[in-house]
Amino acid sequence: MDSWDQAPAASALEALLTATLAAEVHGGPEGAADALITTGGTESNQLALLLAREQAAAHGHALHVLVGANAHHSLGRAAWLLGLPEPVTVPAPAGVLDPAALDEALTELPGPPGGFLVAATAGTTDAGLVDPLTDIADLCAAHGARLHVDAAYGAGLLFSDVHRAKLHGLDRADSVTLDLHKLGWQPAAAGVLTVRATADLDVLGHRADYLNADDDTEAGLPDLLGRSLRTTRRPDALKIAVTLKALGRAGLGALVDQVCDRAREFADLVAAHPGFELHDKPAISTVLFRPAGADDDHIAYVRRKLLTDGTAVLGRAQLDGRRWLKATLLNPHTRPEDLVALLTLVEGTSPR
């Protein structure tokens, strides 16, 4: 895909998909919101900062970005790539952005409110936690700040009637990052950036006569050049659309519910086992745990041992000043006996 004449069917399908996903995230009247297909969460976050920078510049403001201490690394990197000041880091003492600290930071920051972008997270990389989105949206509204939510992991909860409420307030964000290779079960690349106001995307407009000639666009042919920072790209919307069409909301929601249930079951197994310590109940499908009495070096050893033996791939997280093993349940075919087997593997390499 780089121009409509080379990909008419893919262009039409992408337009339908992006409109559908934007409405799913933001609600509102038809056509009010829009979305772009990206390579993943990193590109979506970078685009979100770019749109915010350009909107602030249009009003004569420099952009200041505020992120939680729990934010994904791509936000700070995007600020660097875009020539923005280093983001202000707001404390996240319980693993989620602290609204009181955010209010203080917004109050003390110099410059006009229109130059502030708050980046919240729905599904943190370490523990899969969701920031208090409604409280954060209220603060952004009170301070006149723009709100971006990195929901690369957590956005899939929108498909579930059981878990959707965890994202209450997401619709109020000005932009939202989705990455459907997580709770959407897509091969990469399957990123999406949604915007609550379609006009926000106008700044991406670009002209090249050999791709979006005036006579073609005036005749009503779609203009793809303002739909991505890339030119030639794969029709990644196709696989997402096929999945949505085949499974529907109920089917995808059932998969989300299954992996969240498995995570809860695994957390219960850990909590009931005297040889293990559970960090907390899972917010989505990530469980942090560690062998009781083990130090951080042994936690690292356990993870590498299982990896090099080819028996299990566990992540790691650093929270509360300690290192944790991280199990992120994303396979809906995972069975309870698989969870028992995983815990047994970890126990076999743990201090006795």
N, C-alpha and C positions, 0 to 999 in steps of 0.2 A: 504494500500500500504506500503510495506517495501522491497519487492524483486519482481523481474519480474515474477517468477513462481507463486506467489500468486496473481498477478494482471496484467496479460498480456494485456488485453484489455484496462484497465485504464492507463497502462504505455504507450501504443501506442498513446492513445488519448491525454495524457498529453504532450507527445513529440510534437505532431502536434500543440496543443494549444500554448505551450510556444514559439515555433518557430514563429508562426503567430503573437503573441503579441509583441515579440521582434522585429520583422521586422516592425511592425506597429509603434513602438516607435522610433527605431533607423534607419530604412531604411538600405541601403547598400546591398551588395550581399547576396544571400541565405546562411545561416549558419554562417554569420559573427557575428551576435548577438544571444543572448540566454536569457532565463528567467527561474525563479524558482517560483513554487507555494508556497505561505506562508499563515500564519494565518491572515495577515492584514498588515496595514501600520507600526505598531510598529516592527514586526518581519522583515519586508523588510528593514526598516531603520537600524536595528541592523546588518543585513547581509551586507548591503552596507558599514557600517563602518568596519566590520570585513574584507571584501575583500580589502578595502583601507589600513587597517593596515597591512595585510599580504603582499600586493604589496610593500608598503613602506619598510617593514622589509626585503624583498627580495633584496632591493637595499641598505640595511644597514642604513635606516632612521627610526627615530621615527615619528609617525603620529601626526600632529596637525590639529584639525578640526575647521573650521570657519562656524558659522551659523548666520543667521539674527536674530534680536531681535523678529521677527515674526515667528520663526521656531517652529515646533511641539516639545512638551516636550520629546518625545521618543528619539530624537537625543542626548540630553544631558544625558539621562538615559542610552542609549546604550554606550556612551563614558565611563561612570562610570562602567558599567558591563564588558566592555572590558579592563579595566585598563588603559584607555587613559587619558591624561590631560583634565581638564574641557575645553569645546569648547570656542574659542574666539567668543564673541558676537559682531556682526557688526550692527551698527544702522540701523533702518528701519523707518525713520521719517514720511514717508507717508504711512506706513503699508506694504511697500515692501523694500527689501534689497537695500541699497544705494550703487551703483557701485563705486562711488568715495571713500566712506569709506572702501569698500572692497579692492580697489586698494591700499589704504594707509596701511591697515592691512597686506596685502600680502607682501608689500614692507618692512614693519618694522619687521615682524616676523623673529626670528632667525632660522637658519637651512636651509637645502637644499630645493628647490621648490618641489622636488619629495616627500617630507614629508607632503604636504598640501592637505587637502580635504575641498572643499567648498560645503556646503549643502544649496541649494536654495529651494524655495517652489513654487509650482504651485497649488494654492488653499489653502490659509491660513485658519486656524481653526476659527479665529475670523470673518473676513470679506470676506473670499473667494477670496483674491487678488492673483495675479500672479506676481512673481518677474520678473524683466527685464532679461529674460533668455539669449537672444542673447548677451547683454552687459556683463553679468556674464561669459558666455562661452568664450567670447573674452579675458576677464581678466585672466581666468584660463589658456587659451592657452598661453597668454603672460608670465605668471608667472610659467608655468609648473606645475600647480596644477590640481589635479583630481576634477571632478565635479559630485556631486550627486544631483538629483532633487527629492524632496518629492512631488510627484504629486498624492498622495493618493486620494484627492478630484478631482483635476482638470484634471486628465488624460482622463476622459470620454469625454472631449471636442474633442479628436482626432476623435471620431466617427462622428462629426458634420462638414459638409462643411461650415456652417455659422460661427462657433466658433473656428474651428481648428487653425486658425491663431494666436489666443491668446497664443498658446504654441510654437510659432516660436523659434527655438533654442533648444527645448527639445531633438531633435535627437543627439545633440552634447554632451549630458551628458554621462559620463562613466557608470552610473547606474541610474535607475529611479524606484521609488516606485509607484505602482498602488494599489488601493483598490476598487475593483469592487462591493463592497456592497454599494457604494455611487452612482456615475453616471454610474453604470453597472447593478443596480437593482438586485443584488445577495444576497441571505442569507449569513451571515457570516458562515464560513470563505471564503474569496475570494480575498486574497492578492496576489500580484505578484511583483517580483523584476526582472527587465530587466537589462542586461549588454550589452554594445556596443561591447565588445570583449569577445568571448566565452572562451578564455583562462583564463579570470579572475576567472572563476569558478573552475579551476584546484586545487586551494588550499583547496577546500572542499572535495577532494578525501579522502576516508577512506576505510580500508579493514577489512572485517569480513567474514571468510570462509563460515559461515552458511548463509550469505546474498548475497555476491558477490564473489563467489569462482573464482579463476583465470581461471579454465577450462571453466566456463560458460562465463565469459567476453571475453576470447580469442575466444570463439566460436561465439561471436557476440551478446550475450544476453545483454539487457540494464542493466546498473548499477544504481540503484536508491539511493544508500547510499550517493553518492556525490551530490544528488539533493535536500537535505534538512538537517537541523540539527536535525530533528526528525527522528525516525525510523518508527514505525507504524503511519500511518496517513490516513485520509479519502481521497477518490478520488475527491477532490474539483474541479478538472479541469472539471469534467463531467457537472456540472450545468452551468459553464461558457460557455463550448463548445456548449451545447444545446441552450443556449440563442443566442450565435453568429450565430449558424446555422439557428435557427428559425427566427430571426429578421434581420440578416445581418447588414451591415454598415448603410444602409438607414433607417432601422427600429430603430436601436439604436440612430442614429443621430436625428431622428424625436423626440424621447423621450427627448434627451438632449435639443433640440431646444424648446420643450414645457415647460420644467421646467425653462429654462432661460427666456422665454417669460413671464411666470407667475411671476417670480421674478421682471422683469422690470415693469409689470403691477402693482404689489403690491407697488413697489417703487414710481410709479406715483401717486397711491392713497394716499400714505403717504405724498408726496410732496405737493399735492393739498389740503390737509386737514389742516386747521389752528390750529388744536389742537395737531399736531404732528410735529416732527423734523426728517428729513431723514439724515443719516450720509453721504451717497453718492450713486450714481448709482451702481447697482450690477455688479461685474466683471463676476460672474458665476451665481449662483442662491441663494446667501445669501444677505439678506436685513437687515441692522441695522437701528433701529428707536427708538424713545423715545417720550413719551408725552411731549409736550412743557411745560416748566416751572417746570418740575418734578425734584426732586433731586435724587441722587443715591439710597438712602434708599427706596424711593417710587418705583423706577424701580425694585428693588429687591422684594418689596411687590407685585407688579403687577404680576411678573412672578410666584411667589409662590402661589398667590391667584388663578390664572388660572390653575396652576398645581393641587393644592389640590382640587379645585372644579371639576376637570376632564373635563374642557372645552377646554383647549389649552395647548400645550407643546411648550414653547418658550425657546430658548437658551439665553445666555448672553455673552457680550463681553465688554472688558475694552479697550477703544481706546480714544486717545486725552484727557486723564485724566478724562474721564467720562464713566459711565456704560450705555450700550445700550441693548435693547431687540434685539434678533437675530432670524429671521425667515429664515430657510434654506429650500427652496422649492425643494423637491426631488420626489414628487408624480406627475406623468404626468397626473393623472386624476383630479387634483385640478382644480376647476372651478373659474371663476371670482367672482361669488357670495360667494364662500368660503373665498376669500380674503377680501371682504367687511365685512363678518361676523366676521372674525378674528379681523379686525380693530375696529369693533363695540364692541367686547368683551373687548379689551384693553381699549378702550375709557370709557367703563362702570366702570372700576376700576381706572381711572386716575383722577387727580385733575380737578375740574371744574372751 
